[in-house]
């Protein structure tokens, strides 16, 4: 079984290159370079950044392909698989990529270090969730073709059922799990539950903030801030530092959307539902006042039907807007491909080797 993950690291590009290429002397390493030479990769990546004047910001992307300890695969085969994946990753075309396979005490794994600047035209690496999904799917295809295991959706690397609660730090995860099981109180858990409850009834941002305040939580929601910050007022007044959480952290911890957009959509739905209910009540009151017969449920049913039709229309409009954006992105990619082709001819003297093959250093495959 092989899995691919994006790695988040604060280390500089020089440090990460040294780590994957040097490591412990007892490790077996297979090293290849896509659009670069492994021996001079650090200098080449830095020269590309300086050439295009882009030495700041994110300097690289780091990915790891790992095989389960019980998988029957050699380091050489794992490295060939990694090189093949890198060569056919469209988003990495024109970027220097160092590919290093390690065989440590537990399992075989390969590091991909991708320069953040394209040496052909200087544009920064754009990496989306769609790109990562494509990389994972091609990894799964390799495993199927080679008779290896393929990860099952909803299960961990070890094959256990994946749990809903997720956190990137072990201590945070344990706290959330204990709170979920009722063993301890967690302000993060309590804030999450309060948000879920209030968004079910709030009809506007203002109403949501009021309802959260009634429960003892301050909501810092500003248009010029990307995230919402929730604060447990009791913990804050007690002088505890651990009293705040952002919406993006809640989304990661619980695998559900706590962001501004999702909350606003909930408020709009609640508001429309309330308006329809009030309208139906008003019609009933007017009929009773005029002394007419009480209407049957047809009027209310018509109102609900109208409401559902409007929701369906809004959903279709949203899908059309999303399809339009996808088409626009495809057009931009086509323009970028043409630019790549033109730039390739201009830099052939600088890069005399083929773009589609990697140079391999190590035991002959």
Secondary structure, DSSP 4 states (H G I P E B T S, - for coil): -EEEEEE---S-HHHHHHHHHTS-TTSEEEEEEESS-GGGHHHHHHHHHHHTT--SS--EEEEEEEE-TT----HHHHHHHHHHHHHT-GGGTTS-EEEEEEE-SS-EEEEEEEESB-TTT-PBP---HHHHHHHHHHHHHHHHHTT---PPTTB-TTSPBPPS---SSHHHHHHHHHHHTTSS--HHHHHHHHHHHHHHH--SHHHHHHHHHHTTEEEE--TTSSS-EEEEHHHHHTT-S--EEEHHHHHHHHTS--SHHHHHHHHHHHHHHHHHHHHHHHHHHHHHHTTPPPP-THHHHHHHHHHHHHHHHHHHHHHHHHHHHHHHHHHHHHHHHHHHHHHHHHTTTT--S-SS--EEESS--
